Amino acid sequence: MTSVRFVEEGNSPWLFSGSVGGLRMPGSGRPQPLPPGAASSPLPPRVASSNISSSQKSWDSPRGSPKTPRTNRAAQVRIQSQLRSQSMSEVTAPGSPSRSKQETTRSTENIRSADLSRSPSRSKHDLQRSNSKKLMSKQEDSREVTVRQEYVDLPRLPVPSLDDVMDQYLDNLRPILDEEGMLVSKVGVEEFMKEGGVGHQAHQHLTSRSSDTDNWAYQYWLKDMYTGVRLPLPVNSNPGMVFPRMDFRKIEDMLTWTSRMVEEICKYKNKLDNRYILQDKAASREPGQPLCMAQYFRLLTSYRRPGETEDVILSSGEEGKDEEHIIILRRGTLYNLPVKSGGKWKRLEDIYSSLLDVWEDSENSDILPLNERIGVLTANQRTEWSILYDRLEEDEENRSNLEKIAGAMFLVCFDEITQNKSDSERSFKDMFRQMLTGSGSRFNGTNRWFDKTLQLVVSPDGVCGICYEHSVSEGIVPVQILQDIIMKLNDSWYSTIAYHPTSSEFSKFTWNIDNLTRQSVRQAIQVLDDLDINNDLEVFRFTEFGKSFIKSCRCSPDAFLQLSLQLTIYRMYGHIVPTYESASTRRYRLGRVDSIRASHPEALSWCISMSRENTKEERRKTFEIAIKKQTKVMIDNILGQGLDIPLLGLREATKELGLWEKQNIFKDTAYVKLNEFQLSTSQVPVGLDPSFMGYGAVVPDGYGVSYNPYQSSIIFCICSFHSSEKTDSRNFAENLMRSLLDMKQLFVKGDLVKNKL
């Protein structure tokens, strides 16, 4: 197995030794290492996690939920004519050009332990590859590429002007502060912006940093967003994705489908190794502009290792290897399964034979006691897990196990069914819960390894999906790859595969653990169960209209839905709250995301108008102003002119220059309030139907809301915490439905509701 090594970062995001599939250096034709760690996720910084106790209200409320029927022969995959929405900001991928040799040498002089750890963000405004109208033709996009791709060099992320950043800062404070608070903040901003003062010095520091690194913001953002966060990964960080439900009628069906999925993922990895993946291009706002491809190359090569103060990212290397393997989990037991040996990928029947024997071994083995299921330790608070990780590494066999897990391409988690076979219906939210937490230790929560980037979850009852560690890439990357694979398999997956006993190859993990480790496992189980119980989640499908109607309103579907969330919050609480929506900055080297803030003054004015006895014309006028502002904010963000990343940079530059005590802007309570995202949102378009990705809230009194707009419907995933007296996911869903219906009335003639035929 290829040895795993730490990815290290210096002034420039991620440096890597060895060939990485060849980003071309500016002015040079030869491949250079691709900075691997450059991918994290786009979520608002998690402010704090609720203190959860097992005595808190059960997650399973008596409220009803939409059911998802079992499909006939694999999921009935309804391929949407347009897989991705024009309204999306854009996706991130690997291919951002690396710096010159001179720059690389300079940055490696300051290398420190990499920290690619923070995971709570949900990728949202990734402008997807799709929308073939503005990208490439369907034939060009779907053709089999067998020529090594040379990716276009990308520009560096710009540093917006200080005046523009401060103007945006004050504009976003207006809806959440009173007059007195605004006066205090204005004084702080004026002091910060004095000629030659702290602000100008910090801005100059960022400008200099920009010329010395591929992406001046990446390290700041990564630590603030992921690696420095100490909260447990489940709910707080790792999103879950639910696939259309499969029709497995026997275990062989499940293993057949899984074998084909594994084979297709291996084929994709082979394309990455040979750089046969076309470079993504923007679908709107300067359509055709090439996007950074770095995240694709990290997806199947990375691992998030816990650290005492910051996590680090381990990588098996982005170059092709002679040996590759995956890890299988069943009932908490881990198996190592080779998928490439001696430079040759395993055939489908080899993979199937190995999986069949792994299943048989699991069936014939004693069930592993809960307090010996090491994987659940990854659900613990990061510092606690780091301490135990170091202890495990002291044993040679344990260390070898950890290295195999870190070096695996991905994990397959064979889950147990969560209800009796006669009760065949399962709700959207029950399936979503299984992907987020494994539904706790009572079911499949101990059958996970949350540090691994990609975990494919497969259940005998046909409920399948992924649990995804977010720090190395935005969610849209695995979504695109996996949905394309599922669509490719369609109904052909169930064709019988022959079993070859001599082709089967796997090894079973054993751990050397003591009573202290067993006690730590029990503590981690308690943490996971508390998170699972406290997570108040709802999934509902709005069926009155979808993005087709919204586009007929001449609105961006994403901007429209963002305003619907603002109206919902306003009606529930009488005010709007700081709102996070990730916007991809993949047009730039190692670009990840910035935050599209929908809680602007124009949105507040429209919400007030909708809550008063105003005419439709008055409401629509304020709506048009709000949607125009929302669209502008979105465009500014994807073009590198947002607020949050530059503001974070100024804050960190102030610290690095030793000027912290000479400013008040970042010590102001208004700054803290602005960054407590009580509404964390993301559009995650999935072409499969029904399918969706979601995540937890990022503050104790907030909501995490993701949405997948189809042509004629919209799926929303809503999460909050039962421990908060201020939030209620079911109430939010009901008010959101009302908001959407009221918004529809702005675009219909009169009270056109009932028409008799």
Residue pairs with C-beta under 8 A, 6 or more apart in sequence:
1 323
1 325
1 403
1 404
1 407
2 316
2 317
2 321
2 322
2 323
2 407
3 316
3 403
3 407
4 303
4 314
4 315
4 316
4 403
4 406
4 407
5 17
5 314
5 315
5 317
6 113
6 114
6 305
6 312
6 313
6 314
6 315
7 14
7 15
7 16
7 36
7 37
7 114
7 116
7 302
7 312
7 313
7 314
7 315
8 14
8 15
8 108
8 111
8 112
8 113
8 114
9 15
9 37
9 111
9 112
9 114
9 115
9 219
10 107
10 108
10 109
10 110
10 111
10 112
11 106
11 107
11 110
11 209
11 212
11 213
11 219
12 35
12 99
12 103
12 104
12 107
12 212
12 213
12 214
12 215
12 218
13 35
13 37
13 38
13 213
13 214
13 215
13 218
13 219
13 222
13 590
14 35
14 36
14 37
14 38
14 114
14 116
14 218
14 313
14 590
15 33
15 35
15 104
15 107
15 108
15 111
16 33
16 34
16 35
16 36
16 315
16 317
16 318
17 33
18 33
18 317
18 318
18 319
19 31
19 33
19 319
20 31
20 32
20 33
20 34
20 36
20 297
20 317
20 318
20 319
21 31
21 34
21 272
21 273
21 275
21 297
21 318
21 319
22 30
22 31
22 32
22 34
22 148
22 150
22 275
23 31
23 32
23 33
23 34
23 95
23 96
23 97
23 98
23 151
23 153
24 30
24 31
24 32
24 97
24 150
24 151
24 153
25 32
25 97
25 98
25 99
25 100
25 101
26 97
26 100
26 153
27 100
32 98
33 98
34 94
34 95
34 98
34 294
34 297
34 318
35 96
35 98
35 214
35 294
35 590
36 294
36 297
36 298
36 301
36 302
36 313
36 315
36 318
36 472
37 114
37 116
37 222
37 298
37 302
37 313
37 315
37 472
38 96
38 214
38 215
38 218
38 292
38 294
38 295
38 298
38 590
38 592
39 92
39 94
39 116
39 294
39 295
39 298
39 471
39 472
39 473
39 474
39 590
39 592
40 116
40 118
40 119
40 121
40 221
40 222
40 225
40 226
40 470
40 471
40 472
40 473
40 592
41 118
41 119
41 120
41 121
41 122
41 123
41 225
41 226
41 470
41 471
41 473
41 474
41 475
41 582
41 592
41 593
42 121
42 122
42 123
42 124
42 125
42 126
42 225
42 474
42 582
42 583
42 584
42 592
42 593
42 594
42 595
42 682
43 120
43 121
43 122
43 225
43 237
43 470
43 580
43 582
43 680
43 682
43 695
43 698
44 120
44 121
44 580
44 595
44 675
44 677
44 680
44 698
45 118
45 224
45 225
45 229
45 675
45 677
45 698
46 118
46 120
46 229
46 231
46 236
46 237
46 698
46 699
47 675
47 676
47 677
47 698
47 699
47 700
48 699
48 700
49 231
49 232
49 236
49 700
50 534
50 700
50 721
50 723
50 724
51 723
52 530
52 531
52 533
52 534
52 721
52 723
53 530
54 526
54 529
54 530
54 533
56 530
56 533
56 534
56 722
56 723
57 533
57 534
57 722
57 723
58 533
58 722
59 433
59 532
59 533
59 534
59 535
59 536
59 537
59 722
61 536
61 730
63 538
63 730
65 427
65 428
65 429
65 430
65 538
65 539
65 540
66 427
66 428
66 539
66 540
66 541
67 425
67 426
67 427
67 428
68 245
68 425
68 426
68 427
68 428
68 431
68 690
69 245
69 425
70 245
70 247
70 424
70 462
71 244
71 245
71 246
71 247
71 462
72 247
73 247
73 491
73 494
74 246
74 247
74 257
74 489
74 490
74 491
74 493
74 494
75 243
75 244
75 245
75 246
75 247
75 462
75 486
75 688
76 244
77 244
77 486
77 487
77 490
77 688
77 689
78 688
78 689
79 487
79 687
80 687
80 689
80 710
80 711
81 711
82 130
82 131
82 132
82 133
82 711
83 128
83 130
83 131
83 483
83 685
83 687
84 127
84 128
84 129
84 130
84 131
84 283
84 685
84 687
85 128
85 131
85 547
85 557
85 558
85 683
85 685
85 709
86 131
86 134
86 283
86 284
86 551
86 556
86 557
87 547
87 556
87 557
87 558
87 559
87 683
88 124
88 125
88 126
88 127
88 128
88 283
88 558
88 683
88 685
89 124
89 125
89 126
89 127
89 558
89 582
89 583
89 584
89 596
89 634
89 637
89 638
90 125
90 126
90 127
90 128
90 282
90 283
90 291
90 584
90 586
90 587
90 638
91 123
91 126
91 127
91 128
91 129
91 280
91 291
91 474
91 476
91 477
91 480
91 584
91 586
92 123
92 126
92 291
92 292
92 294
92 295
92 473
92 474
92 476
92 477
92 584
92 585
92 586
92 591
92 592
92 593
93 279
93 280
93 291
93 292
93 293
93 294
93 295
93 296
93 477
93 586
94 292
94 293
94 294
94 295
94 296
94 297
94 298
94 318
95 151
95 152
95 154
95 279
95 280
95 290
95 291
95 292
95 293
95 294
95 296
96 151
96 154
96 214
96 215
96 292
96 293
96 294
96 586
96 588
96 589
96 590
96 591
97 151
97 152
97 153
97 154
97 214
97 589
98 104
98 214
99 107
99 213
99 214
103 212
103 213
103 214
106 212
107 212
107 213
113 307
113 310
113 312
114 227
114 312
114 313
115 222
115 223
115 226
115 227
115 228
115 307
115 310
115 311
115 312
115 313
116 222
116 226
116 227
116 302
116 304
116 311
116 312
116 313
116 471
116 472
117 226
117 227
117 228
117 229
117 304
117 306
117 307
117 310
117 311
117 312
117 313
117 382
117 471
118 222
118 223
118 224
118 225
118 226
118 227
118 228
118 229
118 237
118 311
118 470
118 471
119 226
119 229
119 233
119 236
119 237
119 238
119 304
119 469
119 470
119 471
120 225
120 226
120 229
120 231
120 236
120 237
120 470
120 695
120 696
120 698
121 225
121 226
121 237
121 470
121 582
121 593
121 695
122 239
122 470
122 475
122 582
122 680
122 682
122 684
122 693
122 694
122 695
122 704
122 706
123 470
123 473
123 474
123 475
123 476
123 477
123 582
123 584
123 593
123 682
123 684
124 474
124 475
124 581
124 582
124 583
124 593
124 681
124 682
124 683
124 684
124 706
125 558
125 581
125 582
125 583
125 584
125 593
125 596
125 634
125 637
125 638
125 682
125 683
126 474
126 475
126 476
126 477
126 582
126 584
126 586
126 593
127 282
127 283
127 284
127 285
127 291
127 584
127 586
127 638
128 283
128 476
128 480
128 685
129 135
129 141
129 280
129 281
129 283
129 480
130 283
130 687
131 283
131 284
132 138
132 141
134 283
134 284
134 287
134 288
135 141
135 281
135 283
135 287
135 288
136 278
136 281
141 278
145 271
145 276
145 277
145 278
146 276
147 276
148 274
148 275
148 276
149 275
149 276
149 277
149 278
149 279
151 279
151 290
151 293
152 279
152 290
154 290
154 291
154 292
154 587
154 588
154 589
154 591
155 587
155 588
155 589
156 210
156 211
156 213
156 214
156 215
156 216
156 588
156 589
157 210
157 215
157 216
157 217
157 585
157 588
157 589
157 590
157 591
157 640
157 645
158 210
158 588
158 640
158 641
159 203
159 206
159 207
159 210
159 216
159 646
159 649
160 640
160 641
160 642
160 646
161 203
162 193
162 199
162 200
162 203
162 650
163 193
164 641
165 643
165 646
165 647
165 650
166 189
166 192
166 193
166 199
168 642
168 643
169 189
169 643
169 647
169 674
170 182
170 185
170 186
170 189
171 600
171 601
172 578
172 597
172 599
172 600
172 643
172 674
173 181
173 182
173 185
173 670
173 674
174 182
174 601
175 575
175 576
175 599
175 600
175 601
175 603
175 604
176 575
176 576
176 577
176 578
176 599
176 670
176 673
176 674
177 185
177 670
177 673
181 670
184 668
184 670
185 665
185 668
185 670
188 663
188 664
188 665
188 668
189 665
191 197
191 198
191 663
191 664
191 665
192 198
192 199
192 663
192 664
192 665
193 199
193 200
194 200
198 654
198 659
198 662
198 663
199 650
199 663
201 653
201 657
201 659
202 649
202 650
202 653
202 654
202 657
202 659
203 650
203 653
205 653
205 656
205 657
206 216
206 646
206 649
206 650
206 653
209 216
209 653
210 216
214 589
214 590
215 588
215 589
215 590
215 591
216 649
217 645
217 646
217 648
217 649
218 590
218 592
220 645
220 648
220 649
220 652
221 592
221 645
221 648
222 471
222 592
223 310
224 648
226 237
226 311
226 470
226 471
227 307
227 310
227 311
227 312
227 313
227 471
228 309
228 310
229 236
229 237
229 382
230 381
230 382
230 383
231 237
231 381
231 382
232 379
232 380
232 381
232 382
232 450
232 527
232 528
232 531
233 304
233 378
233 379
233 382
233 450
233 451
233 469
234 379
234 436
234 437
234 445
234 448
234 450
234 528
234 531
234 532
235 436
235 437
235 531
235 532
235 535
235 695
235 696
235 719
236 531
236 696
236 698
237 469
237 470
237 471
237 695
238 436
238 450
238 467
238 468
238 469
238 470
238 695
239 436
239 467
239 468
239 470
239 475
239 693
239 694
239 695
239 706
240 432
240 434
240 435
240 436
240 465
240 466
240 467
240 468
240 693
240 694
240 695
241 435
241 465
241 466
241 468
241 475
241 478
241 479
241 482
241 686
241 691
241 692
241 693
241 694
242 428
242 431
242 432
242 435
242 463
242 464
242 465
242 690
242 691
242 692
242 693
243 464
243 465
243 482
243 486
243 688
243 691
244 486
244 688
244 689
244 690
244 691
245 426
245 431
245 462
245 463
245 464
246 253
246 254
246 257
246 462
246 463
246 464
247 253
247 462
248 254
248 257
248 460
248 461
248 462
251 359
251 460
252 356
253 494
254 414
254 458
254 459
254 460
255 352
255 355
255 356
255 359
256 352
256 493
256 494
256 495
256 496
256 497
257 458
257 464
257 489
257 493
257 494
258 355
258 412
258 414
258 456
258 458
259 348
259 351
259 352
259 355
259 497
260 348
260 489
260 493
261 456
261 485
261 486
261 489
262 326
262 339
262 351
262 355
262 412
263 348
263 351
264 485
264 488
264 489
265 300
265 409
265 410
265 456
265 481
265 485
266 324
266 339
266 340
266 345
266 346
266 409
267 345
268 300
268 481
268 485
269 300
269 324
269 409
270 276
270 320
270 345
271 277
272 296
272 297
272 300
272 318
273 319
273 320
273 321
274 320
277 293
277 296
279 290
279 291
279 293
280 290
280 291
280 293
280 586
281 287
281 288
281 289
281 290
281 291
282 288
282 289
282 290
282 291
282 587
285 635
285 638
285 639
286 587
289 587
290 587
291 584
291 586
291 587
291 591
292 586
292 587
292 588
292 589
292 590
292 591
294 590
295 472
295 473
295 474
295 477
296 473
296 477
296 481
297 318
298 315
298 318
298 453
298 472
298 473
299 453
299 454
299 472
299 473
299 477
299 478
299 481
300 409
300 410
300 453
300 454
301 315
301 316
301 317
301 318
301 409
302 313
302 314
302 315
302 316
302 453
302 472
303 313
303 314
303 315
303 316
303 405
303 406
303 407
303 408
303 451
303 452
303 453
304 311
304 312
304 313
304 314
304 451
304 452
304 453
304 469
304 471
304 472
305 311
305 312
305 313
305 314
305 389
305 406
305 451
306 378
306 382
306 383
306 385
306 386
306 389
306 451
307 382
307 386
308 383
308 386
308 387
309 383
311 382
311 386
311 471
313 471
313 472
314 406
314 407
316 406
316 407
321 340
322 340
322 341
322 342
322 343
323 338
323 340
323 341
323 342
324 338
324 339
324 340
324 345
324 409
325 336
325 337
325 338
325 339
325 340
325 404
325 407
325 408
325 409
326 337
326 339
326 408
326 409
326 410
326 411
326 412
327 334
327 335
327 336
327 337
327 404
327 405
327 408
327 410
327 411
327 412
327 449
327 452
328 334
328 335
328 336
328 337
328 355
328 358
328 411
328 412
328 414
328 506
329 335
329 375
329 411
329 412
329 413
329 414
329 447
329 448
329 449
330 358
330 359
330 362
330 413
330 414
330 447
331 362
331 367
331 368
331 416
331 447
332 368
332 370
332 372
332 373
332 374
332 375
332 376
332 446
332 447
333 362
333 365
333 368
333 508
333 509
334 374
334 375
334 401
334 405
334 449
334 508
334 509
335 358
335 361
335 506
335 507
335 508
335 509
336 404
336 408
336 506
336 507
336 508
336 509
337 351
337 354
337 355
337 358
337 505
337 506
338 346
338 354
338 505
338 506
339 345
339 346
339 351
339 409
340 346
341 505
346 354
346 503
347 503
348 497
349 497
349 498
349 499
349 500
349 503
350 500
350 503
350 504
350 505
352 497
352 498
352 499
353 499
353 500
353 501
353 503
353 504
354 503
354 504
354 505
354 506
356 499
356 504
357 501
357 504
357 506
358 506
359 414
361 506
361 508
362 414
370 441
370 446
370 521
370 522
370 525
371 518
371 519
371 521
371 522
371 525
372 511
372 513
372 518
372 521
373 446
373 447
373 521
374 392
374 511
374 513
374 517
374 521
375 446
375 447
375 448
375 449
375 450
376 441
376 445
376 446
376 448
376 521
376 524
376 525
376 528
377 385
377 388
377 389
377 520
377 521
377 524
378 385
378 448
378 449
378 450
378 451
378 524
379 445
379 448
379 450
379 524
379 525
379 527
379 528
379 531
380 388
380 520
380 523
380 524
380 527
381 527
384 520
384 523
384 524
385 524
388 517
388 520
389 402
391 516
391 517
392 398
392 399
392 402
392 511
392 517
393 399
393 402
395 512
397 510
397 511
397 512
398 511
398 512
398 513
401 509
401 511
404 509
405 411
405 449
405 451
405 452
408 452
409 454
410 452
410 453
410 454
410 455
410 456
411 449
411 452
411 454
411 455
411 456
412 455
412 456
412 458
413 438
413 444
413 447
413 448
413 455
413 456
413 457
413 458
413 467
414 447
414 458
414 459
415 434
415 438
415 443
415 444
415 447
415 457
415 458
415 459
415 460
415 463
416 443
416 444
416 447
416 459
416 460
417 459
417 460
417 461
418 426
418 430
418 434
418 439
418 443
418 444
418 459
418 461
419 426
421 461
424 461
426 461
426 463
427 539
428 539
428 540
428 541
428 690
428 692
428 715
429 537
429 538
429 539
430 439
431 463
431 465
432 537
432 539
432 692
432 694
432 717
433 439
433 532
433 535
433 537
434 443
434 444
434 457
434 459
434 463
434 465
435 457
435 465
435 466
435 467
436 467
436 532
436 535
436 537
436 694
436 695
436 696
437 445
437 528
437 531
437 532
437 535
438 444
438 445
438 446
438 447
438 448
438 467
438 528
438 532
439 445
439 532
440 528
440 529
440 532
440 533
441 525
441 528
441 529
442 529
444 457
445 525
445 528
445 529
445 532
446 525
446 528
448 455
448 467
449 455
450 467
450 469
451 469
452 469
453 468
453 469
453 472
453 473
454 466
454 468
454 469
454 478
455 466
455 467
455 468
456 464
456 466
457 463
457 464
457 465
457 466
457 467
458 464
466 478
466 482
468 475
468 478
468 693
474 582
474 584
474 592
474 593
475 682
475 684
475 693
476 584
476 684
476 685
479 684
479 685
479 686
479 693
483 686
483 687
483 688
483 691
486 688
487 687
487 688
533 722
534 721
534 722
534 723
535 696
535 719
535 721
535 722
536 719
536 720
536 721
536 722
536 727
536 728
536 729
536 730
537 694
537 717
537 718
537 719
537 729
538 716
538 717
538 718
538 719
538 729
538 730
538 732
538 733
539 692
539 694
539 715
539 716
539 717
539 718
540 715
540 716
540 718
540 733
540 737
541 690
541 713
541 714
541 715
541 716
542 713
542 714
542 715
542 716
542 736
542 737
542 740
543 712
543 713
544 740
544 741
544 744
545 712
545 713
545 740
545 744
546 709
546 710
546 711
546 712
546 713
546 714
547 557
547 709
547 710
547 711
547 714
548 711
548 712
549 712
549 744
549 747
550 556
550 557
550 560
550 561
550 709
551 557
552 747
553 560
553 746
553 747
555 627
556 627
556 630
556 631
556 634
557 709
558 581
558 634
558 683
559 627
559 630
559 631
559 634
560 627
560 743
561 683
561 707
561 709
561 714
562 579
562 581
562 596
562 598
562 630
562 681
563 598
563 603
563 606
563 623
563 626
563 627
563 630
563 743
564 736
564 739
564 740
564 743
565 579
565 598
565 679
565 681
565 705
565 736
565 739
566 576
566 579
566 598
566 599
566 603
566 604
566 606
566 607
567 606
567 607
567 610
567 739
567 742
567 743
568 732
568 735
568 736
568 738
568 739
569 575
569 576
569 577
569 579
569 678
569 679
570 576
570 604
570 607
570 608
570 611
571 607
571 611
571 735
571 738
571 739
572 731
572 732
572 735
573 726
575 604
576 599
576 603
576 604
576 607
577 599
577 677
577 678
577 679
577 702
578 597
578 599
578 673
578 674
578 675
578 676
578 677
578 678
578 679
579 597
579 598
579 599
579 677
579 678
579 679
579 680
579 681
580 595
580 597
580 677
580 679
580 680
580 681
580 698
581 595
581 596
581 597
581 598
581 681
581 682
581 683
582 593
582 594
582 595
582 596
582 682
583 593
583 594
583 595
583 596
583 634
583 637
583 638
583 642
584 591
584 592
584 593
584 638
585 591
585 592
585 593
585 594
585 637
585 638
585 640
585 642
585 645
586 592
587 638
587 639
587 640
588 640
591 640
594 637
594 640
594 642
594 643
594 644
594 645
595 637
595 642
595 643
595 644
595 645
596 630
596 633
596 634
596 637
596 642
597 633
597 643
597 644
598 630
598 633
598 681
599 679
600 626
600 629
600 630
600 633
602 622
602 625
602 626
602 628
602 629
602 630
603 626
603 629
603 630
605 622
605 625
605 626
606 619
606 622
606 623
606 625
606 626
609 618
609 619
609 622
609 623
610 619
610 742
616 745
616 746
619 746
620 746
620 747
623 743
623 746
633 642
636 642
644 675
651 666
654 660
654 663
654 666
660 666
665 671
676 699
676 702
677 698
677 699
677 702
678 699
678 701
678 702
678 703
679 702
679 703
679 705
680 695
680 697
680 698
680 699
680 702
680 703
680 704
680 705
681 704
681 705
681 706
681 707
682 695
682 705
682 706
682 707
683 706
683 707
683 708
683 709
684 692
684 693
684 694
684 706
684 707
684 708
685 708
685 709
686 692
686 693
686 708
689 710
690 715
691 708
692 706
692 708
692 715
692 717
693 706
693 708
693 717
694 704
694 706
694 717
694 718
694 719
695 704
695 706
695 717
695 719
696 704
696 719
697 703
697 704
697 719
697 720
697 721
697 727
698 704
700 721
700 723
700 724
701 721
701 724
701 726
701 727
702 720
702 727
703 718
703 719
703 720
703 727
703 729
703 732
704 717
704 718
704 719
704 720
705 716
705 717
705 718
705 719
705 732
706 716
706 717
707 714
707 715
707 716
707 717
708 714
708 715
714 740
716 733
716 736
718 729
718 732
718 733
718 736
719 729
720 727
720 728
720 729
720 732
721 727
745 751
